[in-house]
Amino acid sequence: MTTISQEPTRARRSPWSEVLVPEMWASLAIAVIWLSVLFAAVFGPDIVNTTAGGDRSVVPSAVIVAGFAFFATWVIARHGFGGRRKT
């Protein structure tokens, strides 16, 4: 005699479970970091260095901000997109 087994019932997920995903927040944080670099490049001041000999160099402040943004992106991506450690 054979019987047909029922399909397992699937638990309903709340609509907030899709919003609270860590990868989404990491992506949002990285996007905001690079938008701040964009605004620093467009609206930020320049770093001006003048020597005693009269030489003058100008560097956009976005270069420094981009350096910090690179390291922040690295850290956020590693923690936000990295695999979960099982203890």
C-alpha positions in Angstrom: 0.0 0.0 0.0 1.4 3.4 -0.9 0.6 6.8 0.5 1.2 10.3 -0.8 3.0 12.5 1.6 2.1 16.1 2.1 4.4 18.9 1.0 5.9 20.6 4.0 4.3 23.8 4.9 6.3 26.9 4.2 6.6 29.6 6.8 5.5 33.0 5.7 8.2 35.6 5.8 7.5 39.1 7.0 7.9 41.9 4.5 10.5 43.4 6.7 12.8 40.3 6.4 13.8 41.5 3.0 14.5 45.0 4.2 16.7 44.0 7.1 19.2 42.0 5.1 22.8 43.0 6.1 24.0 43.0 2.5 21.5 45.7 1.7 22.7 47.9 4.5 26.3 47.4 3.5 25.5 48.3 -0.1 23.7 51.4 1.0 26.6 52.5 3.3 29.1 52.0 0.4 26.9 54.0 -1.9 26.7 56.9 0.6 30.4 56.9 1.1 31.1 57.3 -2.6 28.4 59.9 -3.0 30.3 61.9 -0.3 33.4 61.6 -2.4 31.5 62.9 -5.4 30.2 65.9 -3.4 33.7 66.5 -2.0 35.1 66.5 -5.5 32.4 68.9 -6.8 32.0 71.3 -3.9 35.0 70.7 -1.7 37.9 73.1 -1.4 41.4 72.5 -2.7 44.5 71.8 -0.5 47.0 74.5 -1.4 50.6 74.2 -0.4 53.0 77.1 -1.0 56.7 76.9 -0.3 59.1 79.6 0.8 60.6 79.6 -2.7 57.3 80.5 -4.3 56.4 77.1 -5.6 52.7 76.3 -5.3 50.9 73.0 -5.5 47.1 72.4 -5.5 45.5 69.0 -4.7 41.7 68.5 -4.6 40.5 67.5 -1.2 38.5 64.7 -2.8 41.8 62.8 -3.3 42.2 62.5 0.5 38.5 61.7 1.0 38.7 59.0 -1.7 41.6 57.4 0.2 39.6 57.2 3.4 36.5 56.0 1.4 38.6 53.2 -0.2 39.5 51.8 3.2 36.0 52.3 4.6 34.6 50.4 1.6 37.0 47.6 2.2 36.0 47.2 5.9 32.3 47.5 5.2 32.4 45.0 2.3 34.4 42.6 4.4 32.0 42.6 7.3 28.8 43.2 5.3 29.3 40.7 2.5 31.7 38.3 4.2 30.6 34.8 5.3 29.3 34.3 8.7 31.5 32.6 11.2 30.0 29.7 13.0 31.0 29.4 16.6 
